[in-house]
Amino acid sequence: MSEHQDPPPITIPPPGPVRAAGALVGLQACGLIAIAVVSVISGLGHHSGLGQLLAQGAYFVVLALFLAAIAAALIRGRRWGRTPAIVVQILAGAIGIWLAFPSGRPVWGIGLILLAVVTGGLLIGRSGTAWINEFPALFGPEPDR
């Protein structure tokens, strides 16, 4: 009986800007861990329900683990990390806008907007696009140009 083994995933060494974007996504993951800790501690000080606080903290930890996986994929040169990282930057930018204006926290909001723009720019810039185009087509051969 012969076992069919899938080939190992394709890894192409990422350029410096993609590795930098991976590091910034890792920084965002660390930020979510900080938010988890602060929200649980703050809630305990306001006598919130422990179950609700732990669920909220766990939510942020799960999101942080997701971002850490994306960061590792970018740093290791895995194609799949780029798209979720770009989506996260769009969401982070939107959260930054909310923080800066309706929430009245302009320093935090503008900082988050800048982080999202820089990280997204590194991923969709010339070298990030050239890197992603080095991977073989996902669904069959590339069309003739």
OpenMM code with the backbone's topology and positions (N, CA, C; nanometers):
from openmm import Vec3, app, unit

residues = "MET SER GLU HIS GLN ASP PRO PRO PRO ILE THR ILE PRO PRO PRO GLY PRO VAL ARG ALA ALA GLY ALA LEU VAL GLY LEU GLN ALA CYS GLY LEU ILE ALA ILE ALA VAL VAL SER VAL ILE SER GLY LEU GLY HIS HIS SER GLY LEU GLY GLN LEU LEU ALA GLN GLY ALA TYR PHE VAL VAL LEU ALA LEU PHE LEU ALA ALA ILE ALA ALA ALA LEU ILE ARG GLY ARG ARG TRP GLY ARG THR PRO ALA ILE VAL VAL GLN ILE LEU ALA GLY ALA ILE GLY ILE TRP LEU ALA PHE PRO SER GLY ARG PRO VAL TRP GLY ILE GLY LEU ILE LEU LEU ALA VAL VAL THR GLY GLY LEU LEU ILE GLY ARG SER GLY THR ALA TRP ILE ASN GLU PHE PRO ALA LEU PHE GLY PRO GLU PRO ASP ARG".split()
positions = [
    Vec3(0.0835, -0.1166, 0.0000),
    Vec3(0.0000, 0.0000, 0.0000),
    Vec3(0.0891, 0.1245, 0.0000),
    Vec3(0.0785, 0.2056, -0.0999),
    Vec3(0.1600, 0.3269, -0.1033),
    Vec3(0.0774, 0.4450, -0.0547),
    Vec3(0.1400, 0.5210, 0.0257),
    Vec3(0.0712, 0.6394, 0.0775),
    Vec3(0.1028, 0.7585, -0.0100),
    Vec3(0.0010, 0.8367, -0.0361),
    Vec3(0.0193, 0.9598, -0.1137),
    Vec3(0.0535, 1.0718, -0.0172),
    Vec3(0.1666, 1.1341, -0.0414),
    Vec3(0.2051, 1.2463, 0.0433),
    Vec3(0.2024, 1.3731, -0.0398),
    Vec3(0.1413, 1.4744, 0.0184),
    Vec3(0.1405, 1.6037, -0.0488),
    Vec3(0.2806, 1.6624, -0.0451),
    Vec3(0.3158, 1.7350, -0.1507),
    Vec3(0.4463, 1.8008, -0.1470),
    Vec3(0.4478, 1.9068, -0.0372),
    Vec3(0.5652, 1.9385, 0.0129),
    Vec3(0.5708, 2.0411, 0.1179),
    Vec3(0.5228, 2.1750, 0.0626),
    Vec3(0.4695, 2.2602, 0.1484),
    Vec3(0.4235, 2.3911, 0.1018),
    Vec3(0.5394, 2.4712, 0.0428),
    Vec3(0.5049, 2.5510, -0.0559),
    Vec3(0.6065, 2.6328, -0.1200),
    Vec3(0.6385, 2.7520, -0.0313),
    Vec3(0.7662, 2.7700, -0.0099),
    Vec3(0.8145, 2.8849, 0.0665),
    Vec3(0.9137, 2.9588, -0.0209),
    Vec3(0.8924, 3.0869, -0.0382),
    Vec3(0.9856, 3.1709, -0.1122),
    Vec3(1.0333, 3.2781, -0.0147),
    Vec3(1.1645, 3.2895, 0.0044),
    Vec3(1.2144, 3.3891, 0.0997),
    Vec3(1.1560, 3.5278, 0.0694),
    Vec3(1.0941, 3.5888, 0.1699),
    Vec3(1.0321, 3.7186, 0.1467),
    Vec3(1.1355, 3.8307, 0.1444),
    Vec3(1.1049, 3.9360, 0.0708),
    Vec3(1.1941, 4.0525, 0.0744),
    Vec3(1.1826, 4.1232, 0.2096),
    Vec3(1.2760, 4.2125, 0.2354),
    Vec3(1.2787, 4.2867, 0.3617),
    Vec3(1.1472, 4.3544, 0.3972),
    Vec3(1.0811, 4.4230, 0.3022),
    Vec3(0.9546, 4.4881, 0.3382),
    Vec3(0.8468, 4.3901, 0.3850),
    Vec3(0.8418, 4.2708, 0.3272),
    Vec3(0.7412, 4.1723, 0.3707),
    Vec3(0.7776, 4.1201, 0.5093),
    Vec3(0.9065, 4.0966, 0.5351),
    Vec3(0.9483, 4.0560, 0.6705),
    Vec3(0.9179, 4.1665, 0.7719),
    Vec3(0.9388, 4.2923, 0.7324),
    Vec3(0.9071, 4.4045, 0.8221),
    Vec3(0.7572, 4.4090, 0.8497),
    Vec3(0.6768, 4.3857, 0.7463),
    Vec3(0.5311, 4.3824, 0.7663),
    Vec3(0.4947, 4.2692, 0.8617),
    Vec3(0.5618, 4.1541, 0.8475),
    Vec3(0.5372, 4.0433, 0.9400),
    Vec3(0.5694, 4.0814, 1.0834),
    Vec3(0.6793, 4.1545, 1.1024),
    Vec3(0.7151, 4.2005, 1.2370),
    Vec3(0.6097, 4.2973, 1.2913),
    Vec3(0.5575, 4.3852, 1.2048),
    Vec3(0.4543, 4.4799, 1.2496),
    Vec3(0.3236, 4.4083, 1.2828),
    Vec3(0.2902, 4.3037, 1.2076),
    Vec3(0.1713, 4.2240, 1.2413),
    Vec3(0.1945, 4.1542, 1.3753),
    Vec3(0.3165, 4.1087, 1.3995),
    Vec3(0.3492, 4.0509, 1.5301),
    Vec3(0.3335, 4.1531, 1.6418),
    Vec3(0.3713, 4.2769, 1.6143),
    Vec3(0.3522, 4.3849, 1.7114),
    Vec3(0.2031, 4.4060, 1.7400),
    Vec3(0.1214, 4.3973, 1.6363),
    Vec3(-0.0236, 4.4091, 1.6562),
    Vec3(-0.0756, 4.2949, 1.7431),
    Vec3(-0.0194, 4.1749, 1.7259),
    Vec3(-0.0588, 4.0615, 1.8101),
    Vec3(-0.0245, 4.0900, 1.9561),
    Vec3(0.0932, 4.1467, 1.9788),
    Vec3(0.1326, 4.1832, 2.1160),
    Vec3(0.0380, 4.2885, 2.1730),
    Vec3(-0.0045, 4.3820, 2.0892),
    Vec3(-0.1005, 4.4833, 2.1318),
    Vec3(-0.2323, 4.4216, 2.1760),
    Vec3(-0.2758, 4.3181, 2.1048),
    Vec3(-0.4007, 4.2516, 2.1442),
    Vec3(-0.3862, 4.1785, 2.2775),
    Vec3(-0.2682, 4.1226, 2.3023),
    Vec3(-0.2454, 4.0592, 2.4334),
    Vec3(-0.2526, 4.1651, 2.5433),
    Vec3(-0.1931, 4.2813, 2.5168),
    Vec3(-0.1986, 4.3908, 2.6149),
    Vec3(-0.3432, 4.4340, 2.6382),
    Vec3(-0.4206, 4.4430, 2.5311),
    Vec3(-0.5622, 4.4806, 2.5457),
    Vec3(-0.6357, 4.3762, 2.6289),
    Vec3(-0.6053, 4.2485, 2.6086),
    Vec3(-0.6704, 4.1424, 2.6866),
    Vec3(-0.6406, 4.1596, 2.8349),
    Vec3(-0.5151, 4.1819, 2.8675),
    Vec3(-0.4760, 4.1961, 3.0081),
    Vec3(-0.5401, 4.3205, 3.0695),
    Vec3(-0.5312, 4.4326, 2.9989),
    Vec3(-0.5861, 4.5584, 3.0517),
    Vec3(-0.7379, 4.5487, 3.0689),
    Vec3(-0.8068, 4.4867, 2.9729),
    Vec3(-0.9525, 4.4800, 2.9848),
    Vec3(-0.9952, 4.3911, 3.1011),
    Vec3(-0.9238, 4.2827, 3.1255),
    Vec3(-0.9594, 4.1964, 3.2384),
    Vec3(-0.9298, 4.2676, 3.3704),
    Vec3(-0.8126, 4.3288, 3.3810),
    Vec3(-0.7776, 4.3991, 3.5052),
    Vec3(-0.8715, 4.5166, 3.5294),
    Vec3(-0.9015, 4.5918, 3.4243),
    Vec3(-0.9930, 4.7053, 3.4377),
    Vec3(-1.1319, 4.6588, 3.4801),
    Vec3(-1.1769, 4.5498, 3.4205),
    Vec3(-1.3087, 4.4973, 3.4561),
    Vec3(-1.3154, 4.4496, 3.5991),
    Vec3(-1.2068, 4.3899, 3.6478),
    Vec3(-1.2048, 4.3467, 3.7880),
    Vec3(-1.2165, 4.4662, 3.8815),
    Vec3(-1.1554, 4.5784, 3.8421),
    Vec3(-1.1639, 4.6994, 3.9233),
    Vec3(-1.3033, 4.7608, 3.9237),
    Vec3(-1.3828, 4.7264, 3.8230),
    Vec3(-1.5192, 4.7804, 3.8141),
    Vec3(-1.6243, 4.6757, 3.8519),
    Vec3(-1.5790, 4.5676, 3.9131),
    Vec3(-1.6671, 4.4626, 3.9635),
    Vec3(-1.7537, 4.4016, 3.8540),
    Vec3(-1.6960, 4.3816, 3.7356),
    Vec3(-1.7677, 4.3141, 3.6276),
    Vec3(-1.7676, 4.1641, 3.6542),
    Vec3(-1.8570, 4.0934, 3.5845),
    Vec3(-1.8648, 3.9491, 3.6015),
    Vec3(-1.7383, 3.8803, 3.5528),
    Vec3(-1.6865, 3.7892, 3.6339),
    Vec3(-1.5609, 3.7228, 3.6015),
    Vec3(-1.5717, 3.6425, 3.4723),
    Vec3(-1.6821, 3.5728, 3.4525),
    Vec3(-1.6998, 3.4934, 3.3306),
    Vec3(-1.6955, 3.5797, 3.2061),
    Vec3(-1.7629, 3.6934, 3.2118),
    Vec3(-1.7637, 3.7848, 3.0982),
    Vec3(-1.6229, 3.8397, 3.0723),
    Vec3(-1.5520, 3.8743, 3.1785),
    Vec3(-1.4158, 3.9266, 3.1632),
    Vec3(-1.3218, 3.8233, 3.1020),
    Vec3(-1.3321, 3.7002, 3.1500),
    Vec3(-1.2454, 3.5956, 3.0966),
    Vec3(-1.2784, 3.5649, 2.9514),
    Vec3(-1.4067, 3.5686, 2.9168),
    Vec3(-1.4454, 3.5467, 2.7772),
    Vec3(-1.3914, 3.6589, 2.6890),
    Vec3(-1.4011, 3.7802, 2.7372),
    Vec3(-1.3496, 3.8942, 2.6616),
    Vec3(-1.1985, 3.8841, 2.6451),
    Vec3(-1.1292, 3.8508, 2.7522),
    Vec3(-0.9845, 3.8339, 2.7449),
    Vec3(-0.9467, 3.7209, 2.6500),
    Vec3(-1.0194, 3.6098, 2.6565),
    Vec3(-0.9918, 3.4962, 2.5684),
    Vec3(-1.0137, 3.5342, 2.4225),
    Vec3(-1.1139, 3.6144, 2.3957),
    Vec3(-1.1410, 3.6619, 2.2595),
    Vec3(-1.0191, 3.7353, 2.2033),
    Vec3(-0.9638, 3.8270, 2.2808),
    Vec3(-0.8468, 3.9018, 2.2351),
    Vec3(-0.7240, 3.8116, 2.2209),
    Vec3(-0.7107, 3.7134, 2.3080),
    Vec3(-0.5977, 3.6208, 2.2986),
    Vec3(-0.6088, 3.5368, 2.1709),
    Vec3(-0.7285, 3.4899, 2.1393),
    Vec3(-0.7479, 3.4121, 2.0158),
    Vec3(-0.7143, 3.4983, 1.8935),
    Vec3(-0.7604, 3.6221, 1.8925),
    Vec3(-0.7257, 3.7122, 1.7820),
    Vec3(-0.5744, 3.7337, 1.7746),
    Vec3(-0.5101, 3.7460, 1.8891),
    Vec3(-0.3646, 3.7651, 1.8916),
    Vec3(-0.2931, 3.6423, 1.8354),
    Vec3(-0.3406, 3.5236, 1.8686),
    Vec3(-0.2795, 3.4016, 1.8150),
    Vec3(-0.2956, 3.3946, 1.6638),
    Vec3(-0.4107, 3.4362, 1.6150),
    Vec3(-0.4358, 3.4422, 1.4709),
    Vec3(-0.3361, 3.5374, 1.4052),
    Vec3(-0.3175, 3.6557, 1.4634),
    Vec3(-0.2219, 3.7519, 1.4078),
    Vec3(-0.0787, 3.7000, 1.4175),
    Vec3(-0.0460, 3.6304, 1.5237),
    Vec3(0.0885, 3.5745, 1.5372),
    Vec3(0.1150, 3.4704, 1.4283),
    Vec3(0.0147, 3.3913, 1.3952),
    Vec3(0.0301, 3.2932, 1.2873),
    Vec3(0.0509, 3.3630, 1.1530),
    Vec3(-0.0229, 3.4706, 1.1304),
    Vec3(-0.0068, 3.5472, 1.0069),
    Vec3(0.1330, 3.6081, 1.0009),
    Vec3(0.1776, 3.6650, 1.1115),
    Vec3(0.3122, 3.7245, 1.1169),
    Vec3(0.4188, 3.6199, 1.0861),
    Vec3(0.4062, 3.5027, 1.1464),
    Vec3(0.5031, 3.3955, 1.1227),
    Vec3(0.5014, 3.3528, 0.9763),
    Vec3(0.3835, 3.3463, 0.9169),
    Vec3(0.3746, 3.3081, 0.7756),
    Vec3(0.4466, 3.4100, 0.6875),
    Vec3(0.4271, 3.5373, 0.7143),
    Vec3(0.4939, 3.6401, 0.6342),
    Vec3(0.6454, 3.6323, 0.6509),
    Vec3(0.6911, 3.6186, 0.7720),
    Vec3(0.8344, 3.6149, 0.7989),
    Vec3(0.8985, 3.4901, 0.7374),
    Vec3(0.8244, 3.3792, 0.7357),
    Vec3(0.8769, 3.2536, 0.6813),
    Vec3(0.8603, 3.2427, 0.5300),
    Vec3(0.7912, 3.3377, 0.4678),
    Vec3(0.7771, 3.3348, 0.3228),
    Vec3(0.6629, 3.2498, 0.2725),
    Vec3(0.5540, 3.2438, 0.3466),
    Vec3(0.4367, 3.1676, 0.3062),
    Vec3(0.3356, 3.2604, 0.2430),
    Vec3(0.2872, 3.2223, 0.1268),
    Vec3(0.1938, 3.3038, 0.0504),
    Vec3(0.0651, 3.3337, 0.1278),
    Vec3(0.0146, 3.2368, 0.2013),
    Vec3(-0.1168, 3.2518, 0.2629),
    Vec3(-0.1228, 3.3645, 0.3655),
    Vec3(-0.0095, 3.4108, 0.4165),
    Vec3(-0.0118, 3.5147, 0.5188),
    Vec3(-0.0428, 3.6536, 0.4666),
    Vec3(-0.0222, 3.6771, 0.3361),
    Vec3(-0.0347, 3.8131, 0.2836),
    Vec3(-0.1797, 3.8637, 0.2827),
    Vec3(-0.2712, 3.7873, 0.2293),
    Vec3(-0.4099, 3.8351, 0.2190),
    Vec3(-0.4734, 3.8611, 0.3551),
    Vec3(-0.4656, 3.7676, 0.4520),
    Vec3(-0.5251, 3.8011, 0.5819),
    Vec3(-0.4564, 3.9199, 0.6483),
    Vec3(-0.3269, 3.9371, 0.6240),
    Vec3(-0.2572, 4.0525, 0.6821),
    Vec3(-0.3108, 4.1822, 0.6224),
    Vec3(-0.3379, 4.1829, 0.4930),
    Vec3(-0.3937, 4.3028, 0.4292),
    Vec3(-0.5335, 4.3309, 0.4836),
    Vec3(-0.6150, 4.2264, 0.4980),
    Vec3(-0.7507, 4.2451, 0.5523),
    Vec3(-0.7436, 4.3006, 0.6942),
    Vec3(-0.6509, 4.2495, 0.7747),
    Vec3(-0.6349, 4.2982, 0.9124),
    Vec3(-0.5967, 4.4462, 0.9119),
    Vec3(-0.5151, 4.4886, 0.8170),
    Vec3(-0.4750, 4.6297, 0.8120),
    Vec3(-0.5928, 4.7190, 0.7762),
    Vec3(-0.6793, 4.6719, 0.6891),
    Vec3(-0.8005, 4.7487, 0.6564),
    Vec3(-0.8875, 4.7630, 0.7808),
    Vec3(-0.9047, 4.6535, 0.8536),
    Vec3(-0.9839, 4.6585, 0.9774),
    Vec3(-0.9175, 4.7467, 1.0827),
    Vec3(-0.7856, 4.7361, 1.0953),
    Vec3(-0.7138, 4.8189, 1.1931),
    Vec3(-0.7272, 4.9666, 1.1582),
    Vec3(-0.7204, 4.9992, 1.0299),
    Vec3(-0.7392, 5.1381, 0.9884),
    Vec3(-0.8780, 5.1885, 1.0246),
    Vec3(-0.9789, 5.1049, 1.0033),
    Vec3(-1.1159, 5.1439, 1.0388),
    Vec3(-1.1311, 5.1632, 1.1895),
    Vec3(-1.0701, 5.0748, 1.2674),
    Vec3(-1.0739, 5.0901, 1.4132),
    Vec3(-1.0003, 5.2168, 1.4542),
    Vec3(-0.8896, 5.2460, 1.3873),
    Vec3(-0.8158, 5.3695, 1.4152),
    Vec3(-0.8994, 5.4932, 1.3887),
    Vec3(-0.9757, 5.4921, 1.2807),
    Vec3(-1.0648, 5.6049, 1.2508),
    Vec3(-1.1684, 5.6194, 1.3622),
    Vec3(-1.2235, 5.5075, 1.4071),
    Vec3(-1.3215, 5.5131, 1.5156),
    Vec3(-1.2574, 5.5667, 1.6436),
    Vec3(-1.1360, 5.5203, 1.6726),
    Vec3(-1.0680, 5.5691, 1.7925),
    Vec3(-1.0390, 5.7189, 1.7848),
    Vec3(-0.9947, 5.7636, 1.6679),
    Vec3(-0.9508, 5.9026, 1.6526),
    Vec3(-1.0660, 6.0013, 1.6583),
    Vec3(-1.1809, 5.9632, 1.6071),
    Vec3(-1.2880, 6.0623, 1.5949),
    Vec3(-1.4054, 6.0359, 1.6876),
    Vec3(-1.4925, 5.9404, 1.6632),
    Vec3(-1.6081, 5.9280, 1.7530),
    Vec3(-1.5693, 5.8935, 1.8969),
    Vec3(-1.4587, 5.8190, 1.9129),
    Vec3(-1.4205, 5.7764, 2.0469),
    Vec3(-1.3407, 5.8820, 2.1221),
    Vec3(-1.2881, 5.9808, 2.0502),
    Vec3(-1.2147, 6.0882, 2.1157),
    Vec3(-1.0773, 6.0491, 2.1658),
    Vec3(-1.0134, 5.9544, 2.1024),
    Vec3(-0.8776, 5.9120, 2.1378),
    Vec3(-0.7867, 5.9314, 2.0160),
    Vec3(-0.7619, 6.0584, 1.9788),
    Vec3(-0.6898, 6.0842, 1.8535),
    Vec3(-0.5483, 6.0284, 1.8486),
    Vec3(-0.4770, 6.0282, 1.9585),
    Vec3(-0.3393, 5.9783, 1.9561),
    Vec3(-0.3375, 5.8287, 1.9244),
    Vec3(-0.4216, 5.7524, 1.9951),
    Vec3(-0.4290, 5.6085, 1.9702),
    Vec3(-0.4808, 5.5807, 1.8299),
    Vec3(-0.5827, 5.6543, 1.7902),
    Vec3(-0.6425, 5.6315, 1.6588),
    Vec3(-0.5468, 5.6618, 1.5451),
    Vec3(-0.4808, 5.7756, 1.5513),
    Vec3(-0.3876, 5.8122, 1.4445),
    Vec3(-0.2683, 5.7168, 1.4441),
    Vec3(-0.2230, 5.6756, 1.5601),
    Vec3(-0.1148, 5.5772, 1.5669),
    Vec3(-0.1535, 5.4458, 1.5007),
    Vec3(-0.2749, 5.3998, 1.5272),
    Vec3(-0.3215, 5.2744, 1.4670),
    Vec3(-0.3401, 5.2896, 1.3163),
    Vec3(-0.3919, 5.4041, 1.2742),
    Vec3(-0.4070, 5.4297, 1.1295),
    Vec3(-0.2705, 5.4266, 1.0620),
    Vec3(-0.1722, 5.4931, 1.1208),
    Vec3(-0.0375, 5.4945, 1.0619),
    Vec3(0.0228, 5.3544, 1.0565),
    Vec3(0.0060, 5.2781, 1.1638),
    Vec3(0.0567, 5.1405, 1.1659),
    Vec3(-0.0078, 5.0578, 1.0551),
    Vec3(-0.1381, 5.0724, 1.0372),
    Vec3(-0.2091, 4.9966, 0.9337),
    Vec3(-0.1645, 5.0384, 0.7939),
    Vec3(-0.1476, 5.1677, 0.7727),
    Vec3(-0.1066, 5.2168, 0.6403),
    Vec3(0.0352, 5.1703, 0.6079),
    Vec3(0.1254, 5.1811, 0.7033),
    Vec3(0.2639, 5.1392, 0.6793),
    Vec3(0.2699, 4.9885, 0.6535),
    Vec3(0.2038, 4.9100, 0.7375),
    Vec3(0.2066, 4.7644, 0.7222),
    Vec3(0.1429, 4.7221, 0.5899),
    Vec3(0.0275, 4.7768, 0.5599),
    Vec3(-0.0376, 4.7449, 0.4331),
    Vec3(0.0457, 4.7884, 0.3139),
    Vec3(0.1073, 4.9051, 0.3244),
    Vec3(0.1918, 4.9542, 0.2164),
    Vec3(0.3107, 4.8637, 0.1905),
    Vec3(0.3691, 4.8101, 0.2966),
    Vec3(0.4811, 4.7171, 0.2800),
    Vec3(0.4367, 4.5899, 0.2068),
    Vec3(0.3135, 4.5484, 0.2317),
    Vec3(0.2636, 4.4247, 0.1705),
    Vec3(0.2206, 4.4431, 0.0251),
    Vec3(0.1683, 4.5598, -0.0080),
    Vec3(0.1188, 4.5785, -0.1456),
    Vec3(0.2139, 4.6617, -0.2307),
    Vec3(0.3264, 4.7013, -0.1731),
    Vec3(0.4259, 4.7772, -0.2477),
    Vec3(0.4917, 4.6922, -0.3554),
    Vec3(0.5832, 4.7524, -0.4252),
    Vec3(0.6500, 4.6877, -0.5387),
    Vec3(0.7142, 4.5541, -0.5003),
    Vec3(0.7920, 4.5523, -0.3930),
    Vec3(0.8622, 4.4279, -0.3588),
    Vec3(0.7661, 4.3209, -0.3053),
    Vec3(0.6635, 4.3620, -0.2302),
    Vec3(0.5645, 4.2650, -0.1822),
    Vec3(0.4856, 4.2034, -0.2956),
    Vec3(0.4520, 4.2843, -0.3946),
    Vec3(0.3785, 4.2339, -0.5107),
    Vec3(0.4675, 4.1440, -0.5960),
    Vec3(0.5934, 4.1836, -0.6154),
    Vec3(0.6857, 4.0995, -0.6923),
    Vec3(0.7058, 3.9648, -0.6224),
    Vec3(0.7151, 3.9672, -0.4891),
    Vec3(0.7328, 3.8436, -0.4134),
    Vec3(0.6128, 3.7513, -0.4310),
    Vec3(0.4922, 3.8033, -0.4167),
    Vec3(0.3736, 3.7184, -0.4262),
    Vec3(0.3581, 3.6641, -0.5676),
    Vec3(0.4042, 3.7390, -0.6680),
    Vec3(0.3946, 3.6935, -0.8067),
    Vec3(0.4960, 3.5845, -0.8403),
    Vec3(0.5940, 3.5613, -0.7543),
    Vec3(0.6905, 3.4527, -0.7754),
    Vec3(0.6296, 3.3156, -0.7501),
    Vec3(0.5230, 3.3111, -0.6721),
    Vec3(0.4605, 3.1831, -0.6410),
    Vec3(0.3888, 3.1297, -0.7646),
    Vec3(0.3824, 2.9961, -0.7774),
    Vec3(0.3068, 2.9402, -0.8897),
    Vec3(0.1579, 2.9708, -0.8741),
    Vec3(0.0870, 2.9676, -0.9862),
    Vec3(-0.0569, 2.9933, -0.9833),
    Vec3(-0.1261, 2.8893, -0.8953),
    Vec3(-0.2278, 2.9322, -0.8255),
    Vec3(-0.2998, 2.8409, -0.7362),
    Vec3(-0.3866, 2.7410, -0.8117),
    Vec3(-0.4443, 2.7833, -0.9207),
    Vec3(-0.5438, 2.7006, -0.9898),
    Vec3(-0.5065, 2.6770, -1.1350),
    Vec3(-0.3991, 2.6039, -1.1563),
    Vec3(-0.3600, 2.5706, -1.2916),
    Vec3(-0.2579, 2.6670, -1.3476),
    Vec3(-0.2229, 2.6442, -1.4728),
    Vec3(-0.1179, 2.7282, -1.5337),
    Vec3(-0.1652, 2.8714, -1.5533),
    Vec3(-0.0665, 2.9599, -1.5555),
    Vec3(-0.0971, 3.1010, -1.5791),
    Vec3(-0.1391, 3.1204, -1.7244),
    Vec3(-0.2348, 3.2099, -1.7506),
    Vec3(-0.2736, 3.2362, -1.8888),
    Vec3(-0.1612, 3.3059, -1.9638),
    Vec3(-0.1571, 3.2840, -2.0953),
    Vec3(-0.0580, 3.3518, -2.1780),
    Vec3(-0.0871, 3.4993, -2.1814),
    Vec3(0.0173, 3.5765, -2.1783),
    Vec3(-0.0013, 3.7225, -2.1795),
    Vec3(0.0414, 3.7792, -2.3091),
] * unit.nanometer
topology = app.Topology()
chain = topology.addChain("A")
for resn in residues:
    res = topology.addResidue(resn, chain)
    for name in ("N", "CA", "C"):
        topology.addAtom(name, app.Element.getBySymbol(name[0]), res)
